[in-house]
Amino acid sequence: MEYWNKLTKSQQYYLMGGATFVAIFLVFQFLIFPLWDTRQKTLNAIRVSEKVLNDMSVLGAEYGILKERAATIQRVLASRPQDFTLFSYLEKKAGKSR
């Protein structure tokens, strides 16, 4: 405190201005900028996750269609006679069409 009282008013103002500048710099350096960077990273991660979700929903719809087709094919194959062979089926069709 004694040191402070020995300074002139202009020196005290310069010292307070410098201390204020350093304090503001430290607040920005260690609080504002890291929060801003974290916010940007979070927003980027959200954008990437939304894109992945959209891609997954499209793939899920395609999977559902393919699963239905596979079930239809399984039903058709199950309804054929046990002794069915493709060669005999083609021969019968060829004989009918001559």
Secondary structure, DSSP 8 states (H G I E B T S, - for coil): -HHHHHS-HHHHHHHHHHHHHHHHHHHIIIIIHHHHHHHHHHHHHHHHHHHHHHHHHHHHHHHHHHHHHHHHHHHHHHHS-TT--HHHHHHHHHHHH-
